[in-house]
Amino acid sequence: MVIFHRPVWSAELAAGLRFGAFQTGERLLNFAGWNVDKAIIGRMLGEGGLGIYSVAYQLVLRPFSILNPIFTRVALPVFASVQDDDQRLQRGYLQMLRTIALLSFPVYLVIMVAADSLILFLLGSQWNEAGSVLQVLSILGFVFSLGNPIGSLLLAKGRADLGFYYNVIALLVYAIAIYIGSGYGVIGVAIGFVAAAACLLFPLEFLLRWMLIRMSVSEYLRALGPLLAAILVPITLVSIYRSFMPGFSRGSDLIEAFIALSVFLAVVWLTERGLVRRTVQLLYSR
């Protein structure tokens, strides 16, 4: 005899379905947000512009796509285990963010400074136009690194709805910025993308962190301030040098990148020696 159990509707079931629906919607919107730029570029600038942009974009995204899953897998269960303790979540989130920044900042610093030589070495001279696009898009690496791992924080707090609404805004902002930027070519698209992420969506993440764990802007900046200063020092030095020495031979940007990286590591060692040691121990234990 087969016995059928009639499902009972409950508040817990409704909450679970609501959470799942928002999470599914968020991932669909996130996928659309990551690809809206290609759709607009292909339509407005053709296959040539799309190829140049895609090459630069994939090079920028590669380090992020390697680091992000590693920390996401670690962050979600840890955050979920202390989801009701905002103070512990703040400490864990900031410590993880500092580690991500320490690992990713030097990578994107090298990409930013040596974009032309990297394109030549990896892809050949036929992709030279992608160098300037890569240099602009490298700023996204810094922005994405500073926003990670907010997705794990959203899920740990059970607020997939906030992630959904954030991605709705992100999709609209990216689409408008990229469409406007496409009027100025591929480099205009890159600038539009970076401007949208850095000037609107990144500040919006401060609101999310406040809503989730009551993290203020000052707390965030105190934790990340030394690393932000460390990355700004070599970028500023390279910018000043290039303003006085505008002409440079092919390959000299690699020397500049090496010097910039050395300056960054020196400043970090002076200001964040404990973080460096913990990160090295973490990598060694892995």
TIKOLMAR-125013 format. One line per field, with one value per residue (C-alpha): x, y, z; residue number from 0; residue in one letter; chain. Coordinates in nm, 2 decimals. Last residue first. Layout:
N
X X,...
Y Y,...
Z Z,...
resi NUM,...
resn a,...
chain A,...
END
This chain:
286
X 4.77,4.98,5.24,4.97,4.83,5.17,5.26,4.93,4.99,5.35,5.23,4.94,5.19,5.43,5.15,5.32,5.68,5.64,5.35,5.56,5.85,5.61,5.45,5.79,5.92,5.61,5.65,6.02,5.93,5.64,5.87,6.12,5.84,5.73,6.07,5.98,5.91,6.09,5.95,5.84,5.64,5.93,5.81,5.45,5.57,5.77,5.48,5.24,5.49,5.54,5.17,5.10,5.39,5.25,4.88,4.92,5.08,4.83,4.54,4.71,4.75,4.39,4.22,4.14,4.10,3.90,3.64,3.60,3.56,3.30,3.09,3.01,2.66,2.67,2.43,2.27,2.61,2.78,2.52,2.55,2.92,2.86,2.68,3.01,3.16,2.85,2.85,3.20,3.42,3.20,3.03,3.36,3.54,3.27,3.26,3.64,3.65,3.36,3.54,3.86,3.66,3.52,3.40,3.03,3.07,3.11,2.75,2.63,2.88,2.77,2.40,2.44,2.66,2.42,2.12,2.29,2.44,2.10,1.94,2.25,2.21,1.84,1.92,2.20,1.97,1.72,1.98,1.98,2.02,2.31,2.55,2.42,2.49,2.83,2.93,2.85,3.04,3.37,3.51,3.44,3.80,3.92,3.66,3.77,4.14,4.08,3.85,4.14,4.30,4.03,4.21,4.55,4.39,4.22,4.55,4.72,4.43,4.54,4.87,4.68,4.85,5.18,5.16,4.93,5.11,5.43,5.29,4.98,5.21,5.44,5.16,4.99,5.31,5.20,4.84,4.90,5.19,4.97,4.69,4.90,5.04,4.69,4.56,4.74,4.74,4.39,4.26,4.43,4.29,3.94,3.97,4.07,3.79,3.52,3.64,3.65,3.31,3.15,3.29,3.13,2.80,2.75,2.42,2.59,2.87,2.86,2.73,3.04,3.27,3.06,3.05,3.41,3.61,3.44,3.42,3.80,3.90,3.63,3.75,4.12,4.12,3.84,4.00,4.34,4.16,3.93,4.19,4.32,3.97,3.88,4.18,4.11,3.73,3.79,4.01,3.77,3.46,3.61,3.69,3.36,3.15,3.15,2.78,2.63,2.93,3.01,2.66,2.65,3.00,2.92,2.60,2.80,2.90,2.58,2.37,2.55,2.50,2.13,2.09,2.28,2.07,1.74,1.85,1.94,1.61,1.41,1.61,1.56,1.19,1.15,1.33,1.12,0.80,0.91,1.00,0.67,0.48,0.29,0.24,0.32,0.06,0.22,0.11,0.10,0.14,0.00
Y 2.47,2.51,2.72,2.95,3.01,3.06,3.31,3.49,3.50,3.64,3.91,4.01,4.05,4.26,4.50,4.85,4.79,4.47,4.63,4.93,4.71,4.48,4.78,4.94,4.61,4.57,4.93,4.85,4.53,4.70,4.98,4.73,4.56,4.89,4.93,4.64,4.84,5.18,5.47,5.82,6.01,6.06,6.34,6.23,5.87,5.92,6.09,5.81,5.54,5.71,5.74,5.38,5.28,5.47,5.40,5.03,5.06,5.33,5.10,4.82,5.04,5.17,4.83,4.78,5.14,5.20,4.93,5.05,5.41,5.31,5.15,4.78,4.72,4.35,4.31,4.66,4.83,4.59,4.64,5.02,5.00,4.78,5.08,5.27,4.99,5.00,5.37,5.53,5.22,4.98,5.23,5.42,5.10,4.99,5.33,5.35,5.01,5.10,5.42,5.23,5.01,5.31,5.65,5.59,5.26,5.45,5.55,5.19,5.06,5.31,5.23,4.86,4.86,5.07,4.86,4.53,4.66,4.78,4.45,4.28,4.48,4.38,4.01,4.04,4.21,3.93,3.67,3.79,3.47,3.62,3.36,3.41,3.79,3.74,3.49,3.74,4.01,3.82,4.03,4.40,4.52,4.25,4.35,4.72,4.63,4.40,4.65,4.89,4.64,4.74,5.06,4.90,4.61,4.86,5.03,4.70,4.56,4.77,4.57,4.25,4.18,4.22,3.89,3.73,3.65,3.85,4.15,4.17,4.15,4.41,4.66,4.60,4.64,4.90,4.79,4.42,4.44,4.63,4.39,4.10,4.30,4.39,4.03,3.85,4.13,4.23,3.88,3.86,4.20,4.09,3.77,3.96,4.22,3.95,3.75,4.06,4.19,3.85,3.82,4.16,4.07,3.76,3.60,3.45,3.29,2.94,3.09,3.31,3.01,2.80,3.08,3.21,2.90,2.81,3.18,3.22,2.95,3.04,3.41,3.35,3.18,3.39,3.71,3.61,3.54,3.84,4.09,3.86,3.78,4.15,4.24,3.96,4.03,4.41,4.35,4.08,4.28,4.58,4.36,4.18,4.49,4.82,4.88,4.53,4.33,4.60,4.59,4.21,4.19,4.44,4.26,3.95,3.98,4.15,3.88,3.61,3.82,3.86,3.48,3.43,3.68,3.53,3.19,3.33,3.52,3.21,3.00,3.25,3.27,2.89,2.86,3.13,2.97,2.63,2.78,2.97,2.64,2.47,2.10,1.86,1.58,1.25,0.97,0.62,0.34,0.00
Z 0.17,0.49,0.30,0.16,0.51,0.66,0.39,0.46,0.83,0.78,0.54,0.77,1.06,0.85,0.75,0.75,0.68,0.48,0.29,0.20,0.07,-0.12,-0.30,-0.38,-0.52,-0.74,-0.87,-0.95,-1.13,-1.32,-1.43,-1.56,-1.75,-1.87,-2.03,-2.26,-2.57,-2.55,-2.35,-2.45,-2.19,-1.95,-1.72,-1.70,-1.71,-1.39,-1.21,-1.31,-1.20,-0.86,-0.81,-0.89,-0.66,-0.36,-0.43,-0.37,-0.03,0.07,-0.01,0.18,0.49,0.47,0.44,0.81,0.90,0.57,0.66,1.01,0.88,0.63,0.90,0.93,1.08,0.99,0.70,0.65,0.70,0.46,0.20,0.23,0.19,-0.12,-0.28,-0.28,-0.51,-0.74,-0.80,-0.87,-0.90,-1.09,-1.31,-1.38,-1.46,-1.71,-1.87,-1.90,-2.07,-2.30,-2.40,-2.47,-2.71,-2.90,-2.78,-2.85,-2.68,-2.35,-2.34,-2.40,-2.15,-1.88,-1.94,-1.95,-1.64,-1.44,-1.53,-1.46,-1.14,-1.01,-1.07,-0.92,-0.60,-0.59,-0.61,-0.36,-0.11,-0.16,-0.10,0.26,0.46,0.67,0.54,0.18,0.19,0.36,0.10,-0.18,0.00,-0.05,-0.22,-0.27,-0.24,-0.48,-0.74,-0.72,-0.75,-1.05,-1.21,-1.22,-1.46,-1.71,-1.79,-1.85,-2.05,-2.28,-2.34,-2.43,-2.64,-2.94,-2.95,-3.04,-3.37,-3.19,-3.02,-2.77,-2.44,-2.48,-2.68,-2.45,-2.14,-2.28,-2.34,-2.00,-1.79,-1.54,-1.50,-1.52,-1.27,-1.03,-1.09,-0.97,-0.68,-0.55,-0.57,-0.29,-0.03,-0.13,-0.07,0.26,0.37,0.26,0.47,0.78,0.71,0.68,0.98,1.20,1.08,1.12,1.47,1.56,1.38,1.58,1.45,1.14,1.33,1.17,0.84,0.81,0.84,0.61,0.34,0.37,0.29,-0.04,-0.13,-0.06,-0.31,-0.56,-0.58,-0.62,-0.96,-1.11,-0.99,-1.15,-1.48,-1.50,-1.61,-1.89,-1.99,-2.02,-2.23,-2.48,-2.48,-2.55,-2.85,-2.99,-2.93,-3.11,-3.42,-3.41,-3.43,-3.24,-3.15,-3.16,-3.05,-2.79,-2.64,-2.62,-2.48,-2.21,-2.11,-2.04,-1.67,-1.58,-1.75,-1.54,-1.23,-1.32,-1.35,-1.03,-0.84,-0.97,-0.85,-0.51,-0.49,-0.57,-0.33,-0.04,-0.11,-0.13,0.20,0.37,0.25,0.38,0.72,0.74,0.67,0.40,0.48,0.20,0.16,0.24,0.00,0.14,-0.10,0.00
resi 285,284,283,282,281,280,279,278,277,276,275,274,273,272,271,270,269,268,267,266,265,264,263,262,261,260,259,258,257,256,255,254,253,252,251,250,249,248,247,246,245,244,243,242,241,240,239,238,237,236,235,234,233,232,231,230,229,228,227,226,225,224,223,222,221,220,219,218,217,216,215,214,213,212,211,210,209,208,207,206,205,204,203,202,201,200,199,198,197,196,195,194,193,192,191,190,189,188,187,186,185,184,183,182,181,180,179,178,177,176,175,174,173,172,171,170,169,168,167,166,165,164,163,162,161,160,159,158,157,156,155,154,153,152,151,150,149,148,147,146,145,144,143,142,141,140,139,138,137,136,135,134,133,132,131,130,129,128,127,126,125,124,123,122,121,120,119,118,117,116,115,114,113,112,111,110,109,108,107,106,105,104,103,102,101,100,99,98,97,96,95,94,93,92,91,90,89,88,87,86,85,84,83,82,81,80,79,78,77,76,75,74,73,72,71,70,69,68,67,66,65,64,63,62,61,60,59,58,57,56,55,54,53,52,51,50,49,48,47,46,45,44,43,42,41,40,39,38,37,36,35,34,33,32,31,30,29,28,27,26,25,24,23,22,21,20,19,18,17,16,15,14,13,12,11,10,9,8,7,6,5,4,3,2,1,0
resn r,s,y,l,l,q,v,t,r,r,v,l,g,r,e,t,l,w,v,v,a,l,f,v,s,l,a,i,f,a,e,i,l,d,s,g,r,s,f,g,p,m,f,s,r,y,i,s,v,l,t,i,p,v,l,i,a,a,l,l,p,g,l,a,r,l,y,e,s,v,s,m,r,i,l,m,w,r,l,l,f,e,l,p,f,l,l,c,a,a,a,a,v,f,g,i,a,v,g,i,v,g,y,g,s,g,i,y,i,a,i,a,y,v,l,l,a,i,v,n,y,y,f,g,l,d,a,r,g,k,a,l,l,l,s,g,i,p,n,g,l,s,f,v,f,g,l,i,s,l,v,q,l,v,s,g,a,e,n,w,q,s,g,l,l,f,l,i,l,s,d,a,a,v,m,i,v,l,y,v,p,f,s,l,l,a,i,t,r,l,m,q,l,y,g,r,q,l,r,q,d,d,d,q,v,s,a,f,v,p,l,a,v,r,t,f,i,p,n,l,i,s,f,p,r,l,v,l,q,y,a,v,s,y,i,g,l,g,g,e,g,l,m,r,g,i,i,a,k,d,v,n,w,g,a,f,n,l,l,r,e,g,t,q,f,a,g,f,r,l,g,a,a,l,e,a,s,w,v,p,r,h,f,i,v,m
chain A,A,A,A,A,A,A,A,A,A,A,A,A,A,A,A,A,A,A,A,A,A,A,A,A,A,A,A,A,A,A,A,A,A,A,A,A,A,A,A,A,A,A,A,A,A,A,A,A,A,A,A,A,A,A,A,A,A,A,A,A,A,A,A,A,A,A,A,A,A,A,A,A,A,A,A,A,A,A,A,A,A,A,A,A,A,A,A,A,A,A,A,A,A,A,A,A,A,A,A,A,A,A,A,A,A,A,A,A,A,A,A,A,A,A,A,A,A,A,A,A,A,A,A,A,A,A,A,A,A,A,A,A,A,A,A,A,A,A,A,A,A,A,A,A,A,A,A,A,A,A,A,A,A,A,A,A,A,A,A,A,A,A,A,A,A,A,A,A,A,A,A,A,A,A,A,A,A,A,A,A,A,A,A,A,A,A,A,A,A,A,A,A,A,A,A,A,A,A,A,A,A,A,A,A,A,A,A,A,A,A,A,A,A,A,A,A,A,A,A,A,A,A,A,A,A,A,A,A,A,A,A,A,A,A,A,A,A,A,A,A,A,A,A,A,A,A,A,A,A,A,A,A,A,A,A,A,A,A,A,A,A,A,A,A,A,A,A,A,A,A,A,A,A,A,A,A,A,A,A,A,A,A,A,A,A
END
